[in-house]
């Protein structure tokens, strides 16, 4: 059975399982600094954007805290502890509006499946109950294809963003970043009938395979979604430099001292070279569904 290798370099933790390499930065919000399959990076770095890089975590709804993100959650140091195969990183006390809480992120590689199990644990540090949802934000390179199972509703929040240009086909909502025209940021908030969100990083033309980054999670019904939010959010940066693929958990009520846990599984795969990576691709959808079902 394949096992994962863990190394520590100052405040960065390096996990390798199969051909996947993961770098966690405890000094900067316990962000995933790097996720790579071989030489293909699936997340952008600080060379693309000085603050919006890697994969991070916020609480939802955003109306709790507005903008910018809560520093103690997004980019201040976390305390890292290694427990067997699991890396746990804990924030200090944070205020999301009036909600006093802490966040713990847990990363457990499953080398045999070339997968990563991620848990986000929110603890209520206050004296009164509150409701909150977990929100995972992953910034991926320009030029890819993002898609998810369409749901009952979708909308764009009022503000500086325009509507993200998507296409619906085969019961799936698709966004091909190659069709995006820079100039104004574009956003989509949506419900989803499936428990997954997929993104393909296209390899260089004629060299290197396309790589799938798939997130799998429990379906969240409409009545359990955070107010004004969605299960899935896609955001295209106004410069055209990157895309955010984002997913949210249920809007849970948490009693004082209690916790809420949101679980996401990341799967990374090189796609067959003859697979059509395009809106409506039946082969691509079959590949994704097999991964979601665990039959691959």
DOMI-788112 format. One record per residue (C-alpha): residue in three letters; x, y, z. Coordinates in steps of 0.25 Angstrom, whole numbers, padded with zeros to 4 digits, always signed. Example, Ala and Ser with C-alpha at 12.3 -4.5 7.8 and 13.67 -1.06 7.14 Angstrom:
2
ALA+0049-0018+0031/SER+0055-0004+0029/
***
This chain:
296
UNK+0000+0000+0000/UNK+0005+0014-0004/UNK+0008+0023+0008/UNK+0009+0038+0009/UNK+0022+0045+0012/UNK+0022+0058+0021/UNK+0033+0068+0023/UNK+0034+0081+0030/UNK+0042+0093+0026/UNK+0041+0105+0036/UNK+0026+0108+0036/UNK+0023+0100+0023/UNK+0018+0086+0023/UNK+0021+0077+0010/UNK+0012+0065+0007/UNK+0015+0056-0004/UNK+0005+0044-0008/UNK+0006+0037-0021/UNK+0010+0048-0031/UNK+0003+0059-0023/UNK+0010+0069-0016/UNK+0004+0078-0005/UNK+0010+0090+0002/UNK+0003+0096+0014/UNK+0007+0110+0020/UNK+0005+0111+0035/UNK+0010+0125+0035/UNK+0000+0130+0025/UNK-0014+0125+0029/UNK-0011+0110+0028/UNK-0013+0112+0013/UNK-0010+0102+0003/UNK+0002+0109-0004/UNK+0004+0098-0015/UNK-0004+0087-0020/UNK+0003+0080-0032/UNK+0003+0067-0040/UNK+0016+0065-0045/UNK+0021+0078-0051/UNK+0006+0083-0053/UNK+0002+0094-0042/UNK-0013+0094-0039/UNK-0012+0107-0031/UNK-0007+0120-0034/UNK+0004+0126-0025/UNK+0008+0140-0021/UNK+0015+0143-0034/UNK+0001+0144-0040/UNK-0006+0152-0029/UNK+0001+0157-0016/UNK-0011+0153-0007/UNK-0021+0145-0014/UNK-0013+0132-0016/UNK-0013+0117-0012/UNK-0026+0111-0005/UNK-0031+0118+0007/UNK-0043+0118+0016/UNK-0054+0128+0020/UNK-0067+0127+0028/UNK-0080+0130+0022/UNK-0088+0138+0020/UNK-0079+0149+0015/UNK-0089+0159+0021/UNK-0084+0155+0035/UNK-0070+0162+0032/UNK-0071+0169+0019/UNK-0057+0172+0013/UNK-0045+0169+0015/UNK-0046+0155+0020/UNK-0044+0153+0035/UNK-0029+0153+0037/UNK-0028+0142+0048/UNK-0035+0133+0038/UNK-0029+0136+0025/UNK-0015+0140+0026/UNK-0010+0141+0041/UNK-0001+0129+0047/UNK-0008+0116+0051/UNK-0002+0106+0060/UNK+0002+0093+0053/UNK+0002+0079+0060/UNK+0004+0066+0053/UNK-0004+0054+0058/UNK-0001+0041+0050/UNK-0004+0044+0036/UNK-0012+0056+0039/UNK-0007+0070+0039/UNK-0016+0079+0048/UNK-0014+0094+0048/UNK-0022+0103+0058/UNK-0024+0118+0057/UNK-0025+0128+0068/UNK-0038+0134+0073/UNK-0045+0141+0062/UNK-0057+0151+0061/UNK-0066+0149+0048/UNK-0074+0161+0051/UNK-0079+0158+0065/UNK-0077+0143+0064/UNK-0065+0139+0073/UNK-0059+0126+0068/UNK-0046+0118+0064/UNK-0043+0110+0052/UNK-0036+0097+0051/UNK-0032+0091+0037/UNK-0028+0076+0036/UNK-0022+0070+0024/UNK-0021+0055+0023/UNK-0015+0049+0010/UNK-0020+0036+0004/UNK-0009+0031-0004/UNK-0016+0019-0010/UNK-0027+0027-0016/UNK-0018+0039-0019/UNK-0027+0048-0011/UNK-0027+0057+0001/UNK-0037+0058+0012/UNK-0039+0072+0017/UNK-0047+0076+0029/UNK-0051+0090+0034/UNK-0055+0091+0049/UNK-0061+0103+0054/UNK-0062+0105+0069/UNK-0071+0115+0076/UNK-0063+0122+0086/UNK-0074+0132+0090/UNK-0085+0132+0100/UNK-0097+0130+0091/UNK-0101+0121+0079/UNK-0099+0126+0065/UNK-0100+0120+0051/UNK-0089+0120+0041/UNK-0085+0112+0028/UNK-0071+0108+0024/UNK-0065+0113+0011/UNK-0053+0108+0003/UNK-0047+0117-0007/UNK-0037+0111-0017/UNK-0030+0120-0027/UNK-0026+0113-0040/UNK-0018+0117-0053/UNK-0025+0124-0064/UNK-0030+0117-0077/UNK-0036+0105-0070/UNK-0050+0099-0070/UNK-0059+0099-0058/UNK-0072+0091-0056/UNK-0082+0086-0046/UNK-0096+0079-0046/UNK-0106+0090-0048/UNK-0116+0093-0037/UNK-0129+0100-0034/UNK-0124+0115-0034/UNK-0112+0123-0037/UNK-0109+0138-0036/UNK-0099+0149-0036/UNK-0098+0158-0024/UNK-0100+0173-0025/UNK-0086+0180-0026/UNK-0074+0182-0035/UNK-0076+0169-0042/UNK-0083+0165-0055/UNK-0090+0152-0058/UNK-0080+0140-0061/UNK-0083+0135-0075/UNK-0087+0120-0073/UNK-0093+0110-0081/UNK-0103+0099-0077/UNK-0101+0085-0084/UNK-0104+0071-0079/UNK-0110+0076-0066/UNK-0096+0083-0063/UNK-0092+0098-0062/UNK-0079+0100-0070/UNK-0069+0112-0070/UNK-0058+0112-0080/UNK-0048+0123-0076/UNK-0043+0124-0090/UNK-0056+0131-0094/UNK-0055+0141-0082/UNK-0052+0156-0086/UNK-0044+0163-0076/UNK-0048+0177-0071/UNK-0058+0174-0060/UNK-0058+0163-0050/UNK-0069+0153-0052/UNK-0076+0144-0042/UNK-0086+0133-0040/UNK-0093+0128-0027/UNK-0101+0115-0029/UNK-0108+0104-0023/UNK-0103+0090-0028/UNK-0111+0077-0029/UNK-0098+0069-0028/UNK-0087+0068-0017/UNK-0075+0072-0026/UNK-0068+0084-0033/UNK-0058+0081-0044/UNK-0047+0089-0051/UNK-0038+0085-0062/UNK-0024+0091-0063/UNK-0021+0091-0078/UNK-0007+0086-0081/UNK+0002+0093-0091/UNK-0002+0091-0105/UNK+0004+0078-0110/UNK+0012+0076-0098/UNK+0007+0071-0084/UNK-0006+0065-0080/UNK-0018+0073-0075/UNK-0020+0071-0060/UNK-0034+0070-0053/UNK-0035+0076-0039/UNK-0048+0070-0033/UNK-0055+0074-0020/UNK-0065+0064-0014/UNK-0074+0068-0002/UNK-0088+0066+0003/UNK-0100+0072-0004/UNK-0106+0084+0003/UNK-0121+0086+0001/UNK-0126+0100-0002/UNK-0132+0102+0012/UNK-0118+0099+0019/UNK-0110+0109+0010/UNK-0104+0122+0016/UNK-0113+0134+0013/UNK-0109+0141+0001/UNK-0099+0130-0003/UNK-0098+0117-0011/UNK-0092+0104-0010/UNK-0083+0107-0022/UNK-0077+0120-0025/UNK-0068+0123-0038/UNK-0060+0136-0039/UNK-0052+0141-0051/UNK-0042+0152-0047/UNK-0044+0165-0055/UNK-0029+0164-0061/UNK-0032+0150-0066/UNK-0020+0144-0058/UNK-0028+0134-0049/UNK-0041+0128-0046/UNK-0046+0124-0032/UNK-0054+0111-0030/UNK-0061+0112-0017/UNK-0070+0103-0009/UNK-0078+0104+0004/UNK-0084+0095+0014/UNK-0097+0096+0022/UNK-0101+0108+0030/UNK-0100+0101+0044/UNK-0105+0106+0057/UNK-0093+0104+0067/UNK-0095+0105+0082/UNK-0085+0111+0091/UNK-0073+0102+0092/UNK-0078+0093+0081/UNK-0072+0091+0067/UNK-0077+0089+0053/UNK-0069+0081+0043/UNK-0069+0082+0028/UNK-0062+0071+0020/UNK-0057+0072+0006/UNK-0049+0061-0002/UNK-0039+0066-0013/UNK-0036+0057-0024/UNK-0025+0060-0035/UNK-0024+0052-0048/UNK-0016+0054-0061/UNK-0027+0052-0072/UNK-0025+0043-0084/UNK-0018+0050-0095/UNK-0030+0047-0105/UNK-0040+0052-0095/UNK-0048+0064-0100/UNK-0047+0075-0090/UNK-0059+0084-0094/UNK-0073+0089-0090/UNK-0082+0077-0091/UNK-0072+0066-0092/UNK-0078+0053-0089/UNK-0065+0046-0087/UNK-0060+0057-0077/UNK-0074+0056-0069/UNK-0072+0040-0069/UNK-0058+0041-0063/UNK-0063+0051-0052/UNK-0075+0043-0048/UNK-0067+0030-0047/UNK-0057+0038-0037/UNK-0069+0044-0029/UNK-0075+0030-0029/UNK-0062+0023-0024/UNK-0062+0014-0036/UNK-0050+0019-0042/
***
